[in-house]
């Protein structure tokens, strides 16, 4: 929009007299907006619905969890969720990545807000899951990552319907595939819908706070290739496990910065398939993470040099498989965006003093890399993620569902 010279002069004078709005003033306006929504009679009715349905919410949460859904094998869980969503009369569809998508249409004029919870788990196919409840906690593999957030979305949909709340903007609920092994589902969804989404919220972990940027994650499998041989064959040649062991020791001696937040892990090893053979191919996996792409590049360079030196030391070669790469997802200005300020106001309205960080590791990164403003948060506190002993506190989930509900309404807008 063009402005006249006199209009610009007036604006300049106003700024000289009154000054620029301060961050606290801006944050205060979002806080007041969220509080108004929180105190509306319809929203209180929606919260009452959540309070009156604790037992059914817990039962459904457990039922979803007990359907094991390893990455790329989410179909049975998706069908279960589809049946639930059809009872809520939402239009649903699947996309080419197998994501299950449900849309709660707004009255018009509001932003399109996406809430994402991933369906897949890290556990092996065929694992029989049976949840147990004791001492205020529920125990089951996958109970937290990510079925607590799947259930939170389902509960908010029912609460909105029970209170007859209409939003101005569309609420899009996406139950994504393959988050654990490369964010494949979210990458496809955000690529297909770039330019159609105003806000993207990935529910995956978190409770009292949220993240506004994504950590870069590179996964590799590095191989030492040698001649192999029988245990009794002349040494050298050595087993390829020798340079592997030396390299692991040296890699773990590398300095990994804590600021910017960075991590390095060697989680998997492989070698000969029989006891009495020298490995002709010994390999290690590397999981490299940082909020700085420069740090990732520097550590990559140092690791490559170590591998090359140890291979040459015993007359072997190195072969590297790139499993997946995802750069640090930092959207300029996102820390001061409306989405982040509204999310902060929502968390404070719910009684949290939210930690707000830039080291998310989930589907939010897929959105940020497409230029879509995004955060990640979650609906409840849990322990032992990715372990058979995974467990969550039960009671906080209901507060977490109310938090997600308030975030939906604060972003999409409540229609009058």
Order of alpha helices (4+ residues) and beta strands (2+ residues): alpha-alpha-alpha-alpha-alpha-beta-beta-beta-beta-beta-alpha-beta-alpha-beta-beta-beta-beta-alpha-beta-beta-beta-beta-alpha-beta-alpha-beta-alpha-beta-beta-beta-alpha
